[in-house]
Amino acid sequence: MTTPNRLAVLSCAALVVTTAAGCASVEKVANGGDSGAAITLGSTNGTTVLDPAGAYDIGSWLVLNNSFQSLMAFPPGATVPQPDAAESCQFTGSDTMTYKCTLKSGLKFTNGHPVTAEDVKFSIERTKKINDPSGPLPLLSTIKSVEASGDLDVTFHLETPDAVFPAKLASPAGAIVDHQVFPADKLLANDKLVGSGPYKVDAIENRGTAPAKITLSPNPTYRGSATKPENSKFSVRYYEKPDDLKAALDKGEVDIADNGLDPATAAQVKSDSQAGSGSLKVAESDSAEAFYLVFNTKDETGGNQAVRQAVAQLVDRKALAHDVYAGTVLPLYSVVPAGVVGHNTAFFDKYGEPDVAKAKRILTAAHITTPVKLTLTWSRSRAGAAELENVKKQLDASGLFQVTVQQEPDWKSFLAGWSNNSYQAYLIGWTPDYVDADDYISPLVVGGGAFHNNWDNPQISTKLVPDSIKLTDRTGGGAYAQIQNILADAVPMVPLYQNKSFYVYKAGVTGVDATVDNTSRFRFWQIGRTKK
C-alpha cells in the first residue's frame, strides 16, 4: 500500500483528549485499560479517500482496518490471517484456484442491514468495476469470478493459483461493503460510509478535500476476531508536518504519535525514555515498510537504464540512514525488505558500496553526456526536504549528475503527477498489505504497478510471479531471488531504506506495545488508559 505512502504517505490535524472521570486513586485492572477513555492518535499519514474501492494508502487503511470487516484478519503479532467475518475459509482442491468461505451468521452493518454473501460478492465486483487508478485492484487481480450461495457461502474462482489469496482478503481490499448503500460504479463520499468493523465512523472534519480529523466509537453490533475495545472513543488527527505533530503531542492534543515525527525528535524522545528522563513512552519494533526512489521509465532520462544504474551505484543508504534519519531507519538493498521471507541483498550484491568510478563507466559505456540533469520530486517525508536533498548531494558530488529537488505540497496532486507521467523520479513508500515477498512484487513491478512507473518485465509478470504465488512454501522456490536480481539490474526503482515501527505515547496510555508489529495494523481497540 502506498504510504503516503500505501502508497507510503504522510499528512494532517488535532483534538483535545478527555479522560474518563473516576476516583483519585489508581485502579489496577486486568486489561490495564479504561473502556471509558477517549484516545487520540496523531499522524502525518494523510488521506483523501476512505471508500475501500478507491483507498490504497496508509492514512486510509489506518481507518479502514478498524471500521470495515473482511472475511479474514491478522491477529496481533500474526502473519497468517485468521477468520474475521468468516466462520471458516479454505481452498478446495489442490490447485489453490478455488477458495470458499462461510460467513458468521447474524453479522450486521452499523446501519442494521445484514452482512451477507451477496455483499461480499458485490464488494469485490464493485472494486474491479470501478477500477480506480489509486485503488487496491492489483490485490484482486487473480480473481476470475465470485459466487454467492445463499446468505452465508461465497466462493472465489481464481484465474491462476494464488496461495497468498487469504492474506489479500485480510486487507481493506477485501473490505465488505453494504450493497444497499454503496453505488456499484462509483466511489461513495467519505461521510456516507457504512461498515461492520470493530468501530464506526461518527464524524469527519475536513481540511479542504482531505480529512483533518476522524472520530470513531466502538461498534456495538460487531462480531469478529477483535477483542472488546479498551476505549469509548478513538480519534485520528492528521498533520501536515512532523513539527506540528510534535507540538500537538506536547500540548496534550494527542495521546499517541505515529512514526511521522522528525527523525531527530524521535531519536531524542527514545533516548530520554530509555534514560527515564522523559514524560513520553516509546513502542518500537521491526517494520516491513519500505521507501524507494521510483523512476518514470517513459521519461527520456528516467527511461534510460544506464542512468538508473548509475544512480543505484552512487546512492549511499548508510549516510541517508545516519545523517538524515538519525539511525531510526535501516539501509535497504532490495525491493523486498529484510525480515520478509525471500529477501536478499540484490542491490548490494550488484553495486556494492557507492563508487563514482563505476558509475562513470556505466554512463560512458552507454554514451551518456554528463552531468545528467535529473529532477527528483517528493510530497511527504518525515525528514522534510532533507531526505532528497541528501540524495541530491550524493549524486551532485559525483560530478555525473545535476539534480533538482522539487516538492509537490498537495498529496492528491502528487498522486496525479506520478500517475500521469509528470515526474522523472519520485520518492514513495510502501506499507505491506500482507507480509510476504509477493506484496512487494505483484503490486509494484507487474505492468507498471501501483507506482505507475511504466516498467514491466515479461519474465517476471508472466512466468516468475505466477509460478511463485501458487507455492504454499512462501520462499517462492527461488523465484523471488531471481526477481530481485532482475530488478537490481533494471532499476525501475532504487530501494533506499526500511522504516521501524515507532510510536510515541503519553504516560497512562496502554496497549500500544501490543499492537505494534510488522503487519502495519494499528488496532484501535487495544488502546486504553490506566484507570484513575
C-alpha positions in Angstrom: 0.0 0.0 0.0 1.3 3.4 -0.7 2.3 5.4 2.2 1.9 8.5 1.5 3.0 6.0 1.1 0.3 2.8 0.7 1.4 4.1 -1.2 3.7 5.1 1.9 2.3 8.7 2.5 2.3 11.5 5.0 -0.3 14.2 6.0 -2.5 16.3 8.6 -4.7 17.7 12.2 -5.5 17.7 16.3 -8.0 17.0 19.2 -8.1 17.6 22.9 -8.5 14.3 24.7 -10.9 13.9 27.5 -10.2 11.2 30.1 -12.8 9.2 31.9 -13.9 10.6 35.2 -13.1 8.5 38.2 -11.7 8.3 41.7 -8.4 9.9 42.6 -6.9 6.5 43.3 -5.4 4.4 40.5 -7.4 1.3 39.9 -5.3 -1.6 38.5 -7.4 -3.8 36.2 -6.5 -6.9 34.4 -6.5 -5.4 30.9 -4.7 -2.3 32.1 -7.1 0.0 30.2 -10.2 2.1 30.8 -13.0 1.4 28.4 -14.5 4.8 29.3 -11.4 6.6 27.9 -11.2 8.6 24.7 -7.9 8.3 22.8 -6.4 10.4 20.1 -3.8 9.3 17.6 -1.8 11.9 15.7 -0.5 11.0 12.3 1.3 12.6 9.3 -0.1 9.8 7.1 -2.9 11.7 5.5 -5.6 10.5 3.1 -8.4 11.8 0.9 -10.5 8.7 0.0 -11.9 6.2 2.6 -14.1 4.1 0.2 -12.4 0.7 0.1 -12.7 0.6 -3.7 -10.5 3.7 -4.1 -8.4 3.7 -0.9 -4.8 2.4 -1.1 -2.7 4.4 1.2 -1.6 4.1 4.8 -3.7 7.0 6.0 -6.9 5.5 4.7 -6.1 1.9 5.7 -5.4 3.0 9.2 -9.1 3.8 9.5 -10.5 1.0 7.2 -8.7 -1.7 9.2 -10.7 -0.6 12.2 -14.1 0.3 10.7 -14.6 -2.3 8.0 -14.6 -6.0 8.2 -13.0 -8.5 5.9 -13.5 -12.3 5.7 -10.1 -12.7 7.2 -7.9 -10.6 9.5 -4.4 -10.6 11.0 -4.5 -11.1 14.8 -1.8 -9.1 16.8 1.7 -10.5 16.0 0.4 -12.9 13.4 1.5 -13.1 9.7 -1.0 -15.8 8.9 -4.6 -14.5 8.5 -7.5 -15.9 10.6 -11.3 -15.8 10.1 -13.0 -12.5 11.0 -16.3 -12.0 9.2 -15.9 -15.6 8.1 -16.7 -18.6 10.2 -14.3 -20.6 8.1 -12.4 -20.3 4.8 -10.3 -22.8 2.9 -9.0 -23.7 -0.6 -10.9 -26.6 -2.1 -8.9 -28.9 -4.2 -5.1 -29.0 -4.5 -4.5 -26.2 -7.1 -5.2 -23.1 -4.9 -7.6 -21.8 -7.5 -10.9 -22.1 -5.6 -11.4 -20.5 -2.2 -14.6 -21.0 -0.3 -15.7 -19.1 2.8 -18.7 -19.4 5.1 -19.8 -16.2 6.9 -20.6 -16.0 10.5 -24.4 -15.8 10.9 -26.1 -12.7 12.3 -23.5 -10.2 11.2 -24.8 -6.6 10.7 -23.6 -3.4 9.3 -23.8 -0.4 11.6 -27.0 0.7 9.8 -28.6 -2.6 10.8 -28.5 -4.2 7.4 -27.4 -7.9 7.5 -23.9 -8.8 6.1 -24.4 -11.5 3.5 -22.6 -13.4 0.9 -24.1 -11.1 -1.7 -22.4 -8.2 0.0 -19.0 -10.0 -0.3 -19.6 -10.7 -4.0 -20.8 -7.1 -4.6 -17.8 -5.6 -2.8 -15.2 -7.5 -4.9 -17.0 -7.0 -8.2 -17.5 -3.3 -7.4 -13.8 -2.7 -6.8 -13.0 -4.4 -10.1 -15.7 -2.5 -12.0 -14.7 0.9 -10.6 -11.0 0.1 -11.3 -9.8 3.3 -9.5 -6.3 4.1 -10.6 -5.3 4.8 -7.0 -7.3 1.9 -5.6 -6.4 -1.7 -4.4 -7.5 -3.5 -7.6 -4.0 -5.1 -8.0 -4.6 -7.2 -4.9 -7.7 -8.7 -6.6 -6.1 -9.3 -10.0 -6.2 -13.1 -9.7 -10.0 -13.3 -9.1 -11.9 -14.6 -12.1 -15.4 -14.6 -10.5 -17.2 -14.6 -7.2 -20.2 -16.8 -6.5 -22.7 -16.3 -3.6 -24.7 -19.3 -2.4 -27.5 -18.4 0.0 -26.8 -15.8 2.7 -23.6 -17.2 4.1 -21.5 -19.1 1.5 -19.2 -17.4 -1.0 -16.8 -19.0 -3.5 -13.9 -17.3 -5.2 -12.8 -18.7 -8.6 -9.3 -17.6 -9.4 -7.6 -17.0 -12.8 -4.4 -18.6 -11.6 -3.3 -20.4 -8.4 -2.7 -17.9 -5.6 -1.5 -19.2 -2.2 -1.5 -15.7 -0.7 -5.1 -15.0 -1.6 -6.3 -15.3 2.0 -3.8 -12.6 3.1 -5.1 -10.3 0.3 -8.7 -10.8 1.6 -7.5 -9.8 5.0 -6.6 -6.3 3.8 -9.1 -3.5 3.2 -9.0 -4.6 -0.5 -11.3 -7.4 0.9 -13.5 -5.0 3.0 -17.1 -5.9 2.9 -19.5 -3.0 2.0 -23.3 -2.8 2.1 -24.7 -3.4 -1.4 -27.8 -1.4 -0.4 -25.7 1.7 0.3 -22.6 1.7 -1.9 -23.1 2.5 -5.7 -21.8 -0.2 -7.9 -20.0 2.0 -10.4 -18.5 4.9 -8.4 -17.0 5.8 -5.0 -19.1 6.8 -2.1 -18.5 10.1 -0.2 -16.4 9.7 3.0 -19.2 10.8 5.2 -21.6 8.2 3.8 -19.6 5.1 4.5 -21.0 2.1 6.4 -19.0 -0.9 7.6 -19.3 -3.7 10.1 -15.9 -3.5 11.7 -14.9 -3.0 15.4 -15.5 0.8 15.1 -18.0 3.0 13.3 -17.2 6.5 12.0 -19.1 9.1 13.9 -17.7 12.3 12.4 -15.2 13.6 9.8 -13.8 17.1 9.8 -12.2 18.1 6.6 -9.4 20.4 5.7 -10.1 21.2 2.1 -10.8 17.9 0.4 -8.9 15.8 2.9 -9.9 14.6 6.4 -8.3 16.5 9.2 -9.9 14.6 12.0 -11.9 11.4 12.1 -13.8 10.4 15.2 -14.9 6.8 15.8 -16.6 4.8 18.5 -16.9 1.1 19.2 -19.5 -0.7 17.0 -21.9 -2.4 19.5 -23.1 -4.9 16.9 -19.6 -6.0 15.8 -18.9 -9.8 15.8 -15.4 -10.8 14.7 -11.9 -11.5 15.8 -11.1 -8.2 17.5 -11.3 -8.1 21.3 -13.5 -5.8 23.4 -12.4 -2.2 22.9 -10.3 -0.6 25.7 -11.7 2.9 24.9 -15.0 4.5 24.4 -13.9 6.7 21.5 -10.9 6.8 19.2 -9.9 9.8 17.1 -7.3 10.2 14.4 -5.9 13.7 13.7 -3.9 14.3 10.6 -1.0 16.7 10.5 0.9 18.2 7.5 4.3 18.4 9.2 6.3 16.4 11.7 6.8 19.6 13.8 3.0 20.1 14.0 2.6 16.5 15.2 5.2 17.0 17.9 3.6 20.3 19.1 0.3 18.6 19.3 1.8 15.9 21.5 3.5 18.4 23.7 0.2 20.4 24.2 -1.7 17.2 25.0 -3.9 17.4 21.9 -3.0 13.8 21.0 -2.1 10.8 23.2 -0.1 8.9 20.6 2.1 9.9 17.7 2.9 7.6 14.8 6.4 7.5 13.3 5.8 10.7 11.4 7.9 12.6 13.9 11.0 14.3 12.7 13.9 11.8 12.9 16.0 13.8 15.3 13.0 14.4 17.5 12.1 10.7 17.5 15.7 9.8 18.4 15.7 12.3 21.3 12.4 11.0 22.6 13.7 7.5 22.5 16.9 8.5 24.3 15.0 10.4 27.0 12.6 7.5 27.5 15.5 5.0 27.9 17.1 7.2 30.4 13.9 7.6 32.4 14.1 11.4 32.0 11.2 12.0 29.6 7.5 12.1 30.1 6.8 10.2 26.9 7.0 6.4 26.2 8.2 4.7 23.1 6.9 1.5 21.5 9.3 0.3 18.7 9.5 -2.9 16.6 10.6 -4.1 13.2 8.6 -2.9 10.3 8.2 -4.1 6.7 7.6 -0.5 5.4 10.0 0.4 2.6 10.9 3.6 0.8 12.0 3.9 -2.8 13.2 6.3 -5.4 11.0 5.4 -8.3 11.8 6.2 -12.0 9.3 7.1 -14.7 10.6 4.8 -17.4 8.6 6.7 -20.1 10.7 9.8 -19.4 13.7 10.3 -21.7 16.1 10.4 -18.7 14.3 8.1 -16.3 13.8 5.6 -19.1 17.5 5.1 -19.6 18.6 2.0 -17.8 22.2 3.3 -17.6 21.1 6.4 -15.8 19.1 4.4 -13.3 22.0 2.0 -12.7 24.4 5.0 -12.2 22.0 6.4 -9.5 21.9 2.9 -7.9 25.7 2.9 -7.9 26.0 6.3 -6.2 23.3 6.3 -3.5 24.7 6.0 0.0 22.0 4.4 2.0 24.1 4.3 5.2 24.6 8.1 5.0 20.9 8.5 4.5 20.0 6.4 7.5 22.6 8.1 9.7 22.7 11.7 8.6 19.1 12.2 7.8 17.2 9.7 9.9 19.4 9.5 13.0 19.5 5.8 12.9 15.7 5.4 13.1 15.7 3.6 9.7 17.7 0.8 8.2 19.5 0.8 4.8 17.6 -1.2 2.3 19.3 -3.2 -0.5 16.4 -4.8 -2.2 12.8 -4.2 -3.2 11.8 -6.8 -0.6 12.7 -5.6 2.9 14.8 -7.5 5.4 12.7 -9.7 7.7 10.3 -10.8 4.9 10.8 -14.4 3.8 12.5 -14.3 0.4 14.5 -11.1 0.9 18.0 -10.9 -0.5 20.5 -8.0 -0.9 20.4 -7.8 -4.7 21.4 -4.1 -5.0 24.4 -4.5 -2.7 25.4 -7.7 -4.4 25.4 -5.9 -7.8 26.7 -2.4 -6.9 28.5 -2.8 -3.6 29.4 0.4 -1.8 28.9 3.8 -3.6 31.6 4.2 -6.3 31.9 7.2 -8.6 34.3 5.4 -10.9 31.9 2.5 -11.5 29.0 4.9 -12.1 31.1 6.9 -14.6 31.9 3.7 -16.5 28.2 2.8 -16.7 27.3 6.2 -18.2 30.3 6.2 -20.5 29.6 2.8 -21.9 26.0 4.0 -22.7 27.4 7.2 -24.4 25.5 9.4 -22.0 26.7 13.0 -21.7 27.3 14.2 -18.1 26.3 15.8 -16.0 22.9 14.2 -16.3 20.1 16.6 -15.4 17.6 14.8 -13.2 14.6 16.1 -11.2 13.5 14.3 -8.0 10.0 15.0 -6.7 8.6 14.4 -3.2 5.4 15.3 -1.4 5.6 13.9 2.2 8.6 12.9 4.2 9.1 13.0 8.0 12.6 14.3 7.2 11.1 17.0 5.0 13.3 18.2 2.2 16.4 16.8 3.9 15.8 13.3 2.5 16.0 14.0 -1.2 18.5 16.9 -0.6 20.8 14.3 0.8 20.4 12.1 -2.3 20.9 15.2 -4.4 24.1 16.0 -2.6 25.4 12.5 -3.1 24.6 12.5 -6.9 25.9 16.0 -7.5 29.1 15.3 -5.6 30.0 12.7 -8.2 30.1 15.3 -10.9 27.9 12.9 -13.0 24.6 14.4 -12.2 23.0 17.8 -11.8 19.9 17.3 -9.6 16.9 19.4 -8.9 14.6 18.6 -6.0 11.0 19.8 -6.0 8.1 19.3 -3.7 4.5 18.8 -4.6 2.8 20.2 -1.4 -0.5 18.6 -2.1 -0.6 14.8 -1.8 -3.5 14.4 -4.2 -1.7 16.4 -6.8 1.4 14.2 -6.2 -0.6 11.0 -6.8 -1.9 12.5 -10.0 1.5 13.7 -11.1 3.3 10.4 -11.0 0.2 8.6 -12.4 0.2 10.8 -15.5 4.0 10.7 -16.0 4.7 14.3 -14.9 7.9 13.4 -13.0 11.2 11.9 -13.8 11.8 10.3 -10.4 9.9 10.5 -7.2 10.1 9.4 -3.6 7.4 6.9 -2.4 7.0 4.4 0.4 5.2 1.1 0.6 3.5 -0.4 3.6 2.6 -4.1 3.1 -0.9 -5.3 2.5 0.4 -8.6 3.9 3.9 -9.6 5.0 5.0 -11.7 2.0 7.6 -11.1 -0.7 4.8 -11.2 -3.3 3.3 -8.0 -1.9 6.5 -6.0 -2.9 6.4 -7.5 -6.4 3.0 -8.2 -7.8 1.5 -4.8 -6.9 4.7 -2.8 -7.6 6.5 -4.2 -10.7 4.0 -6.0 -12.8 2.6 -3.9 -15.7 3.9 -0.7 -14.3 2.5 -1.5 -10.8 0.9 0.8 -8.2 3.7 3.3 -8.7 2.8 3.8 -12.3 6.4 3.8 -13.5 5.6 2.2 -16.8 8.1 -0.7 -16.4 7.3 -4.3 -16.9 9.4 -7.4 -17.4 7.6 -10.3 -19.1 9.8 -12.9 -17.4 8.6 -11.6 -14.1 4.9 -10.9 -14.9 4.1 -14.0 -17.0 6.5 -16.6 -15.5 8.1 -15.9 -12.1 5.1 -14.2 -10.4 2.6 -16.8 -11.5 5.0 -19.6 -10.5 5.8 -18.1 -7.1 2.3 -17.2 -5.9 1.0 -20.7 -6.3 3.5 -22.1 -3.9 2.5 -22.8 -0.3 6.2 -22.7 0.5 6.5 -18.9 0.7 10.2 -18.8 0.0 9.0 -18.9 -3.6 11.2 -21.7 -4.8 14.0 -19.3 -5.7 11.7 -17.1 -7.9 11.9 -14.2 -5.5 15.6 -14.1 -5.6 15.5 -14.1 -9.4 13.0 -11.3 -9.4 15.0 -9.2 -7.0 18.2 -9.7 -9.1 16.4 -8.7 -12.3 15.1 -5.5 -10.5 18.6 -4.7 -9.3 19.8 -4.8 -12.9 16.9 -3.0 -14.5 16.4 -0.5 -11.6 12.8 0.7 -12.2 13.2 1.9 -8.6 16.1 2.2 -6.1 15.3 0.9 -2.6 16.5 3.5 -0.1 15.6 2.5 3.5 13.3 0.4 5.7 11.3 2.1 8.4 10.9 0.9 12.0 7.5 0.8 13.7 7.8 3.7 16.1 5.1 5.1 18.3 5.4 7.8 21.0 2.7 7.9 23.6 1.8 9.7 26.9 2.1 8.1 30.3 -1.0 6.2 31.3 -1.8 5.1 27.7 -1.9 1.3 27.5 -1.8 -1.3 24.7 0.5 0.4 22.2 3.2 -2.2 22.5 0.7 -5.0 22.0 -0.4 -3.6 18.6 2.9 -2.6 17.1 4.1 -5.4 14.7 5.3 -5.7 11.2 1.8 -6.2 9.7 1.4 -2.4 9.9 -2.0 -2.8 11.5 -2.7 -0.3 14.3 -5.6 -1.8 16.3 -7.7 0.9 17.9 -9.5 -1.5 20.2 -6.3 -2.4 22.1 -5.5 1.1 23.2 -6.8 2.3 26.5 -5.8 4.4 29.5 -4.9 3.4 33.1 -7.9 3.9 35.3 -7.9 6.6 38.0 
